[in-house]
Amino acid sequence: MIVLGRIVAPFGVQGWLKIHPFGDDPLSWRSMPNWWIATDPDAPAEAWSPRKLRGCRMHGKGLVASIEGVDDRNAAEAIEGWYIGAPREALPKPDADEYYWGDLVGLTVSNEAGESLGTVSGLISTGAHDVLQVQEGDDERLIPFVAAYVLDVDLANRTIRVAWEKDW
């Protein structure tokens, strides 16, 4: 299951949900007739509950959506903090040089000199751009996910090459 975002609060009294998307272009999720929800982003596939999407739109920096089975504010409050996800086959295909965050987690990161910098443990959305969280032992590097620093993403070989020094 690819985690797409998190339900952060109820929106209004008719069961709409305020959602913090993990990544760009969450409106493309409208093409998926079902969304899946779960309390834990690492839950096995069978723990995710499919829900028909009734509507969604951008609202400020986030997204608001209405899903089947969440008909009032009380129902929306009951799933506050839950995660939105989808199986890979249900997701819209990303454009060239676009990636789902879930595809980047676990990739090995190395610099131009071939030095290993660690493994992507997550991403952070800062508003200006996304940032790779690269873990190497107890050390964490934060590398902006922008063309100036990210030179190549090779999903097939599970690697990312960056313009970043080991001692930065």
C-alpha positions in Angstrom: 0.0 0.0 0.0 1.3 3.4 -0.9 0.5 6.0 1.8 -0.8 9.2 0.1 -1.7 11.4 3.1 -3.1 11.7 6.5 -6.6 12.8 7.8 -5.8 15.8 10.0 -9.3 17.1 11.0 -13.0 17.1 10.3 -14.1 19.8 7.8 -17.6 21.1 8.4 -20.5 19.1 9.8 -21.3 16.8 6.8 -18.4 14.3 7.2 -15.8 16.0 5.0 -12.2 15.5 6.0 -9.2 17.8 5.9 -6.2 15.9 4.5 -2.5 16.6 4.6 -1.2 15.1 1.3 2.3 13.6 1.2 3.5 14.9 -2.2 2.4 17.0 -5.1 -0.8 16.9 -7.2 -3.3 15.3 -4.8 -6.1 16.3 -7.1 -4.9 13.4 -9.4 -6.3 11.1 -6.7 -9.8 12.0 -7.9 -9.3 9.5 -10.7 -9.3 6.7 -8.1 -12.9 5.6 -7.4 -11.8 4.1 -4.0 -9.5 5.4 -1.3 -8.2 3.2 1.4 -7.9 4.2 5.1 -6.0 2.7 8.0 -4.9 3.7 11.5 -1.3 2.7 10.8 0.7 3.6 7.7 2.6 0.3 7.9 -0.5 -1.9 8.3 -0.7 -5.0 6.1 -2.9 -4.6 3.0 -5.8 -6.5 4.5 -6.1 -3.9 7.3 -6.8 -1.0 4.9 -10.5 -0.3 4.4 -11.6 0.7 0.8 -14.0 3.6 0.7 -15.7 5.1 -2.3 -14.7 8.7 -3.0 -17.6 11.1 -3.1 -15.7 14.3 -3.7 -12.5 16.1 -3.1 -11.0 19.6 -3.8 -8.1 21.7 -2.8 -8.5 23.8 0.3 -5.6 26.1 1.1 -2.4 24.0 1.2 -4.3 20.8 1.8 -7.2 18.8 0.5 -10.7 18.3 1.7 -12.6 15.1 0.7 -15.7 13.1 1.4 -15.7 9.3 1.5 -18.3 6.7 1.8 -19.2 5.8 5.4 -18.2 9.1 6.9 -21.5 11.0 6.9 -21.2 13.5 9.7 -18.7 15.3 11.9 -18.7 12.6 14.6 -17.7 10.0 12.0 -15.0 12.3 10.7 -13.7 12.9 14.2 -13.5 9.1 14.7 -11.0 8.7 11.9 -8.9 11.8 12.6 -5.2 10.9 12.4 -5.8 7.9 10.1 -3.9 7.5 6.8 -5.1 7.6 3.2 -3.5 5.1 0.9 -3.9 3.1 -2.3 -2.4 0.0 -3.9 0.1 0.7 -6.6 -2.2 -0.5 -9.4 -4.9 2.1 -8.4 -2.6 5.1 -8.5 -2.3 7.5 -11.5 1.0 6.9 -13.3 3.5 9.7 -12.4 5.0 11.8 -15.2 8.6 11.6 -16.1 10.8 12.9 -13.3 7.9 12.6 -10.8 7.9 10.0 -8.0 5.7 8.8 -5.3 7.3 9.2 -1.9 6.7 5.6 -1.1 8.9 4.7 -4.1 11.8 6.7 -2.8 11.8 5.4 0.7 14.5 2.6 1.0 16.6 3.8 -1.9 20.3 4.0 -1.4 21.8 7.5 -1.8 25.3 8.2 -3.0 27.2 11.3 -4.0 29.1 12.1 -7.2 32.3 10.6 -5.7 30.5 7.3 -5.2 30.4 7.6 -1.4 27.3 6.1 0.2 25.4 8.6 2.2 22.8 6.2 3.5 19.2 5.2 2.8 16.1 7.3 2.3 14.0 6.9 5.5 11.3 9.4 4.6 10.5 12.8 3.1 9.5 16.1 4.5 7.3 18.7 2.7 8.6 22.2 3.6 6.3 24.2 1.4 9.2 25.4 -0.8 10.3 21.9 -1.8 10.5 18.4 -0.5 13.5 17.2 1.5 14.9 13.7 1.6 15.6 12.2 5.0 18.7 10.1 4.5 19.7 7.8 7.4 23.2 6.3 7.8 23.5 4.6 11.2 22.6 7.2 13.8 23.3 10.1 11.4 20.5 11.8 9.4 21.1 14.0 6.4 18.4 16.3 5.0 18.9 16.8 1.3 16.6 19.1 -0.7 14.8 17.1 -3.4 15.5 19.6 -6.1 17.4 19.3 -9.4 20.4 21.2 -8.1 21.1 18.4 -5.6 19.3 15.3 -6.9 21.1 14.3 -10.1 19.5 11.0 -10.8 16.8 8.7 -9.4 17.1 5.1 -10.7 14.1 3.2 -9.4 15.1 0.0 -11.2 18.4 -0.1 -9.3 17.0 1.5 -6.2 19.6 4.3 -6.1 19.6 8.1 -6.0 22.8 10.1 -7.0 23.2 13.5 -5.4 25.5 16.5 -5.5 26.1 16.4 -1.7 29.3 15.9 0.2 29.6 13.2 2.9 30.7 15.8 5.6 27.8 18.2 5.0 
